[in-house]
Amino acid sequence: MKLPAFVLVVGGCTVDGTPIAVDAATMEAGIEVKVGSAATLGVAYNGQFGDGVSQNGFNATLRIDF
C-alpha cells in the first residue's frame, strides 16, 4: 500500500516526504515565561506517534525586546 505524500513550500524551499504512519496522532505543547522587563524564555515540544513509531522534537527560544 502506498502512503500519501505531503509537500511543504516555504520561501522557495520544498520539503517532500511521507507520513510517519497511516494513522498517527500529533501533539504540541509549549510555554513562554517573562524573565525580565524585556526578555521572554520559551520552551516547546512536538511529537508524532503511530503504529510502533514516534518522532519527537524540542525547541527553546529567548526573545529580548529592545
PyMOL commands that set and color helices and strands:
alter all, ss='L'
color gray80, all
select strands_A, chain A and resi 6-10+13-17+25-34+39-49+54-64
alter strands_A, ss='S'
color yellow, strands_A
deselect
rebuild
show_as cartoon
